[in-house]
Amino acid sequence: MNGEDRGLTRRRLLAGGGIAGASALAAAGGYIAAREIAGDDDGDRHTAAAASDRGDAPLFELDPRYVNLTTFVLATHPRPVHDAIERHRRKLDENTALYLREAEVALEEASRSALAGYLGVRPDGVALTDSTTMGIALVYARLRLDPGDEVVTSEHDFFATHESLRLRERLDGVTVRRVRLYDDPESASMDQIVSAASRALSPRTRALALTWVHSSSGVKLPLREIAAVVAEANRGRRERERILLCVDGVHGFGVEDASPADLGIDVLASGCHKWLFGPRGTGLVWAAPHAWRRLAPTIPSFDPRVYSAWIEDHPPRDAPPSALMTPGGFHSFEHRWAVPEAVEVHAGLGGRAEVARRTHARAAELKEGLAGIGGVRIRTPGDAALSAGLVCCEVEGLDPGEVVDRLREEHRVVASVTPYRTRYVRFGPSVANRSDDVSRGVEAIAAIARRT
Ligand SMILES: Cc1ncc(COP(=O)(O)O)c(C=O)c1O
């Protein structure tokens, strides 16, 4: 068993302090991790062998032959999520129509409410999606824009934002402009980023499409400060002309201790299946009420209020925009309905602040270790205000793909290559990892760097 999962077990959760509450325990089937056992360096007490001697089930079921420093790519299901999926799957298999009839509306609401609770927003502000990409596409496909309006994005954004905007540009000639917010990511500064964002805005700008944490470099944008310059640019504008700050939040969501209100953003799209360790194939779009008024649905919603309006032959009147924006069609419901358990696991780990502390601690250890290795250049800022859980680096003289292959084949350490034109070696230690996983990663990079 890998990482801190070794310590996160059912019995300890039941016994330990720092539990999120009785309802959390019930919802998570009792597997909530207590803070007591979530310490950083508690040695052998939490090894897989010790857990198995005690008859405890580990929280994560990572392959023990590898050190996995890429759980952010697509979540491994924590045990409560896995069990909830199994529970729903069994009931759907036994009697699909009956279970849907009995449970569909309530379970969907439970998932929406759990995510709203996690984010600190109202449930009717949250649309459920299958991924970050789906959410981003829905937002940019139907954002209300007039001829001549422009959307500003950055060179650092992920394919999903760039491609959604390219498709929109092709459809109705909306102008999309890409700006550079920093040059060398590791030396990016708050002032540089915020003033580049500020300079990018024009009287025609209607949306600023950014990514919270860049998966190309690990740079975390100072969204609160960017929101302040957007607010300044919006002064005196009519509602329809105001710039919306729309964010791909996937590498901050489940890592950072911040609500949309804290960040000052207008729209957040994220998957739940990366740092939140939610069910694979789940995501959300949150928007502030003024932003929902500027978004329109693309995919028909199966919300009962929308569906009954169709039966009664009138447009939907009483469904909130978030319900209208939740794509309909039947889904892999067993996954969608297991979202509350992911939120409860997170609560059991100590909640947003504690998860942020631990994730940042792992990233800091990794950066510190890498900094001491000759021939290794860290490309992610050292400052926690400008970075989150992702850590990117280069090994002099080696292609990042070769480094990642050698990490896996020679050292059984799993890393990834940034999927961008400029490629780096990328790690993302998470709450599923302990300090010794990070040390293994550092030692492996040191061994590879020595032999170049
Ligand atoms: C910044 C960013 N946004 C979105 C995605 C895609 O997320 P999803 O699978 O939830 O669409 C990725 C990578 O997978 C990413 O790095």
PDBQT file of the ligand as one rigid body, heavy atoms in Angstrom, charges set to zero:
ROOT
HETATM    1  C1  LIG A 501      -5.913  22.356 -16.394  1.00  0.00    +0.000 C 
HETATM    2  C2  LIG A 501      -6.690  21.150 -16.801  1.00  0.00    +0.000 A 
HETATM    3  N1  LIG A 501      -8.003  21.272 -17.061  1.00  0.00    +0.000 NA
HETATM    4  C3  LIG A 501      -8.752  20.218 -17.407  1.00  0.00    +0.000 A 
HETATM    5  C4  LIG A 501      -8.209  18.958 -17.520  1.00  0.00    +0.000 A 
HETATM    6  C5  LIG A 501      -9.095  17.843 -17.930  1.00  0.00    +0.000 C 
HETATM    7  O1  LIG A 501      -9.898  17.506 -16.827  1.00  0.00    +0.000 OA
HETATM    8  P1  LIG A 501     -11.195  16.638 -17.019  1.00  0.00    +0.000 P 
HETATM    9  O2  LIG A 501     -10.750  15.234 -17.236  1.00  0.00    +0.000 OA
HETATM   10  O3  LIG A 501     -11.937  16.774 -15.721  1.00  0.00    +0.000 OA
HETATM   11  O4  LIG A 501     -11.938  17.175 -18.180  1.00  0.00    +0.000 OA
HETATM   12  C6  LIG A 501      -6.831  18.793 -17.258  1.00  0.00    +0.000 A 
HETATM   13  C7  LIG A 501      -6.142  17.494 -17.346  1.00  0.00    +0.000 C 
HETATM   14  O5  LIG A 501      -6.624  16.439 -17.378  1.00  0.00    +0.000 OA
HETATM   15  C8  LIG A 501      -6.072  19.905 -16.894  1.00  0.00    +0.000 A 
HETATM   16  O6  LIG A 501      -4.760  19.782 -16.645  1.00  0.00    +0.000 OA
ENDROOT
TORSDOF 0
